[in-house]
Amino acid sequence: MQRPVFPLMLALFVLIIFLFLLNLLLGSVTIPLDAVIDILLGKSTHTIIWENIIWKSRVPQALTALFAGAALSISGLQMQTVFRNPLAGPSVLGISSGASLGVAFVVLFSGSIGQLALSQLGYVGEVAVSVAAIVGALSVMALIVYVSQKVRGNVTILIIGVMIGYVANAIIGVLKYFSVEEDIRSYVIWGLGSFSKVSGDQVYLFISLMLLFIPLSFLLIKNMNLMLLGDSYARNLGLNVKQARFLVISSSGILVAIVTAYCGPIMFIGLAVPHLCRAIFQSSNHRILMPASLLMGAVLALFCNLVARMPGFEGALPVNSVTALVGAPVVASVLFSKRKQDLSE
């Protein structure tokens, strides 16, 4: 039985505001709530150190977590819908592996050929990593989209995506073998994922891209609802299945490519959130699940970012470690409860 939507959506929205404020308040340096509010309102009554911490570190990091979590959750829902597979996630088509491969090429060329560690290039190195990740991810996505136009079965696309991921990981292993130690370390740190990499002017571009592509993904809600019915029934209702699959895969791939380029490969959020939303809202209607996934993804990403920057802890834990610890039990519990419910019926 479907649960009331508006109260749950409102609760998620309030939770986002609460966690966003906690992300501004807590960290290695604890800043009082009144000071945070004054700084956000532009009142210069506090130390410049606190203002720099809020505006140059915590606000960009919290906004990045919010939009990245929302984008990955929507992408995960799209993948699970188009493949009708509960284990499908944003990285299932090898798009994240393509981004990792692009970064690995930059690591190799800057270290082994240029004899200069990527970590020594500063802002230029960060831009090079972002561009390489986008190029790698979009290249793999273009290949997957091309294949989706040539084959009919979703399983075939899924298998090809998994194979692309294996090939990319094999090439990455070879590149790491020939890379210098400093760049291997930089690549490993990038692969752990972080919401703190987006800063300065980058955060405006990242948010602008998210504000463009996330609303566009909502235009596919009707197609996704029809795809749940199966290809034959969807065709009878007038849906061009091949075109709909192309649009959904493209939308999901673009969101994953942008998030991976800016934050690194963030795992488990896109896989866990759609299952969590289905369990909470007791619905398979994408008119409910899409906004619910957006809000729940933002909540989970803000929570994981808060845990990664544990108050009183100098530094930050890898985001992927936190998302795995949170996401894996969520997916397991939802699948077990669903199995138990099916057996009871």
C-alpha positions in Angstrom: 0.0 0.0 0.0 1.4 3.4 -1.1 2.2 5.7 1.8 1.3 9.4 2.0 3.8 11.2 -0.2 3.7 14.8 0.9 4.6 14.3 4.6 7.5 12.0 3.6 8.8 14.5 1.0 8.5 17.3 3.5 10.4 15.3 6.1 13.2 14.6 3.6 13.4 18.3 2.7 13.6 19.4 6.3 16.3 16.7 6.9 18.3 18.1 4.0 18.2 21.6 5.6 19.2 20.1 9.0 22.1 18.1 7.6 23.3 21.0 5.4 23.5 23.2 8.5 25.3 20.4 10.4 27.9 20.3 7.5 28.5 24.0 8.1 28.7 23.7 11.8 30.8 20.6 12.4 34.3 19.6 11.4 37.8 19.8 12.6 37.0 23.4 13.7 33.6 23.8 15.4 31.8 27.0 14.6 28.8 28.2 16.6 25.4 28.3 15.0 24.9 32.1 15.5 28.3 32.7 13.9 27.4 30.5 10.9 24.2 32.4 10.4 25.9 35.8 10.6 28.5 34.7 8.1 25.9 33.4 5.7 24.0 36.7 6.0 27.1 38.7 5.3 27.7 40.2 8.7 31.4 40.8 9.2 31.4 40.3 13.0 33.6 37.2 13.2 37.1 36.2 12.4 38.3 36.0 8.8 39.4 32.4 9.5 35.8 31.3 10.2 34.5 33.1 7.1 37.1 31.4 4.9 36.2 28.0 6.4 32.5 28.5 5.7 32.7 30.1 2.3 35.7 28.5 0.8 35.4 25.0 2.3 32.2 23.9 3.9 29.6 25.6 1.7 31.1 24.3 -1.6 31.6 20.9 0.0 28.0 20.7 1.3 26.6 21.9 -2.0 28.7 19.4 -4.0 27.5 16.6 -1.7 23.9 17.7 -2.1 23.9 17.8 -5.9 26.2 14.8 -6.4 24.0 12.6 -4.2 20.8 13.7 -6.0 22.4 13.1 -9.4 23.8 9.7 -8.6 20.5 8.6 -7.0 18.5 9.6 -10.1 21.1 7.9 -12.3 20.8 4.7 -10.3 17.0 4.7 -10.5 17.2 5.2 -14.3 19.7 2.3 -14.6 17.5 0.0 -12.5 14.5 0.9 -14.5 16.0 0.5 -18.0 17.6 -2.9 -17.2 14.9 -4.0 -14.7 17.7 -5.2 -12.5 17.8 -4.4 -8.7 21.7 -4.5 -8.7 22.1 -2.0 -11.5 23.8 1.2 -10.5 25.4 4.3 -12.1 28.6 2.5 -12.7 27.1 -0.6 -14.2 27.8 0.4 -17.8 31.5 1.1 -17.2 31.1 4.9 -17.4 32.9 5.3 -14.1 35.6 3.0 -15.3 35.9 5.1 -18.4 36.4 8.2 -16.2 39.0 6.4 -14.2 40.8 5.3 -17.4 40.9 8.9 -18.6 42.4 10.0 -15.3 44.9 7.1 -15.4 46.1 8.3 -18.8 46.8 11.8 -17.5 48.6 10.3 -14.5 50.9 8.2 -16.7 51.7 11.0 -19.2 52.4 13.6 -16.5 54.6 11.3 -14.5 56.4 8.9 -16.9 56.5 11.1 -20.0 56.6 14.6 -18.6 58.7 13.6 -15.6 56.4 15.7 -13.4 54.1 14.4 -10.7 50.5 15.4 -11.3 50.2 16.5 -7.6 52.8 19.2 -8.3 50.7 20.9 -11.0 48.2 22.4 -8.5 45.1 23.9 -10.1 46.2 22.9 -13.6 46.5 19.3 -12.4 43.0 19.4 -11.0 41.6 20.8 -14.2 43.4 18.1 -16.2 42.0 15.4 -14.0 38.4 16.7 -14.4 38.7 17.1 -18.2 40.3 13.6 -18.5 37.5 12.1 -16.4 34.8 13.7 -18.5 36.4 12.7 -21.8 36.8 9.1 -20.6 33.3 8.8 -19.2 31.6 10.4 -22.2 33.7 8.2 -24.6 32.4 5.1 -22.9 28.9 6.5 -22.8 29.0 7.2 -26.5 30.1 3.6 -27.2 27.3 2.2 -25.0 24.7 4.5 -26.7 25.9 3.3 -30.1 25.6 -0.3 -29.0 22.1 0.3 -27.6 21.0 1.4 -31.0 22.3 -1.8 -32.6 21.0 -4.4 -30.2 17.5 -5.1 -28.8 18.2 -6.8 -25.5 19.0 -5.0 -22.3 21.0 -7.9 -21.1 23.4 -7.6 -24.1 24.0 -3.9 -23.3 24.6 -4.8 -19.6 27.1 -7.4 -20.4 29.0 -5.1 -22.9 29.1 -2.4 -20.2 30.6 -4.9 -17.7 33.2 -6.0 -20.2 34.1 -2.4 -20.9 34.7 -2.0 -17.2 37.0 -5.0 -17.1 39.0 -3.8 -20.0 39.3 -0.3 -18.6 40.5 -1.7 -15.2 43.0 -3.9 -17.0 44.5 -0.9 -18.9 44.5 1.1 -15.6 46.5 -1.7 -14.0 49.1 -1.5 -16.8 49.3 2.3 -16.6 49.7 2.2 -12.8 52.6 -0.2 -13.2 54.5 2.3 -15.3 53.6 5.4 -13.4 55.7 7.2 -10.8 55.0 6.8 -7.1 53.6 10.3 -6.5 51.1 10.0 -9.3 50.0 6.5 -8.2 49.2 8.0 -4.8 47.3 10.9 -6.4 45.3 8.4 -8.5 44.5 6.2 -5.6 43.3 9.2 -3.5 41.1 10.4 -6.5 39.6 6.9 -6.7 38.5 7.1 -3.0 36.1 9.9 -3.9 35.7 13.2 -2.2 33.2 16.1 -2.1 35.9 18.5 -1.2 37.6 18.6 -4.6 35.1 21.1 -6.0 36.1 24.6 -4.9 36.3 28.2 -6.2 34.8 28.7 -9.7 34.5 24.9 -10.2 31.6 24.7 -7.8 29.5 27.2 -9.9 30.1 25.2 -13.0 29.3 22.0 -11.3 26.0 23.3 -9.8 25.1 24.9 -13.1 25.5 21.6 -14.9 23.5 19.8 -12.3 20.7 22.4 -12.4 20.6 21.8 -16.2 20.7 18.0 -16.4 18.8 17.0 -13.3 15.5 18.7 -14.4 16.0 17.3 -17.9 16.0 13.8 -16.4 12.5 14.4 -15.0 11.2 14.7 -18.6 11.7 10.9 -18.9 9.4 10.0 -16.1 6.5 8.9 -18.4 8.9 6.8 -20.5 10.3 5.1 -17.5 6.9 4.2 -16.1 6.0 2.6 -19.5 9.3 0.7 -19.6 8.4 -1.0 -16.3 5.6 -2.7 -18.1 7.9 -4.6 -20.4 9.1 -3.9 -24.0 6.1 -5.5 -25.7 3.4 -3.8 -23.7 5.2 -0.5 -23.9 5.3 -0.7 -27.7 1.6 -1.4 -27.8 1.1 1.8 -25.8 3.0 3.7 -28.5 6.4 4.0 -26.8 9.5 3.8 -29.0 11.5 1.5 -26.8 14.8 1.9 -28.5 14.6 5.7 -28.4 13.4 5.7 -24.8 16.3 3.4 -23.8 18.7 5.7 -25.6 17.4 8.8 -23.8 17.4 7.2 -20.3 21.0 5.7 -20.8 22.2 9.1 -22.1 20.7 11.0 -19.2 22.1 8.6 -16.6 25.5 8.5 -18.2 25.9 12.3 -18.4 25.0 12.7 -14.7 27.5 10.0 -13.7 30.2 11.4 -16.0 29.9 14.9 -14.4 29.8 13.7 -10.8 32.7 11.3 -11.4 34.8 14.1 -13.1 34.4 16.4 -10.1 34.1 14.1 -7.2 35.8 10.9 -8.3 33.9 7.5 -8.4 31.3 7.7 -5.6 29.9 4.2 -4.9 26.7 2.8 -3.4 24.6 6.0 -3.2 23.1 5.4 -6.7 22.6 1.7 -5.9 21.1 2.1 -2.4 18.9 5.1 -2.6 16.3 3.8 -5.2 15.8 0.7 -3.1 15.4 2.8 0.0 12.8 5.0 -1.7 10.8 2.1 -2.9 10.8 0.6 0.6 9.8 3.9 2.3 7.2 5.1 -0.3 5.9 1.6 -1.2 5.5 2.7 -4.8 7.0 2.0 -8.2 5.6 5.1 -9.8 8.5 7.3 -11.1 6.4 10.4 -10.5 7.1 9.7 -6.8 10.4 7.8 -7.0 12.3 10.5 -9.0 11.8 13.4 -6.6 12.1 11.0 -3.7 15.4 9.7 -5.0 16.6 13.3 -5.5 15.8 14.2 -1.9 17.0 10.9 -0.4 20.2 11.0 -2.4 21.0 14.5 -1.1 20.2 13.4 2.5 22.5 10.3 2.3 25.4 12.2 0.6 25.2 15.0 3.2 25.2 12.4 6.0 28.1 10.5 4.5 30.1 13.8 4.1 29.4 14.6 7.7 30.6 11.2 8.9 33.7 11.6 6.6 34.6 14.8 8.4 34.0 13.6 11.9 34.1 16.5 14.4 37.4 16.6 16.3 39.1 14.4 13.6 41.9 16.1 11.7 41.5 15.4 8.0 38.7 13.4 6.3 37.9 9.8 5.7 37.5 8.5 2.1 33.8 9.1 1.1 33.6 5.7 -0.6 34.4 4.0 2.6 31.6 5.8 4.4 29.1 5.3 1.5 29.9 1.6 1.4 29.4 1.2 5.2 26.0 3.0 4.9 24.8 1.8 1.5 25.6 -1.9 1.8 23.5 -2.6 4.9 20.7 -0.5 3.3 20.6 -2.6 0.1 20.9 -5.9 2.0 18.1 -5.0 4.5 15.8 -3.9 1.8 16.3 -7.0 -0.3 15.9 -9.3 2.7 12.7 -7.5 3.8 11.3 -7.7 0.2 12.2 -11.4 0.1 10.5 -12.0 3.4 7.4 -10.1 2.2 7.2 -12.2 -1.0 7.4 -15.4 1.0 4.7 -14.3 3.4 2.4 -13.6 0.5 
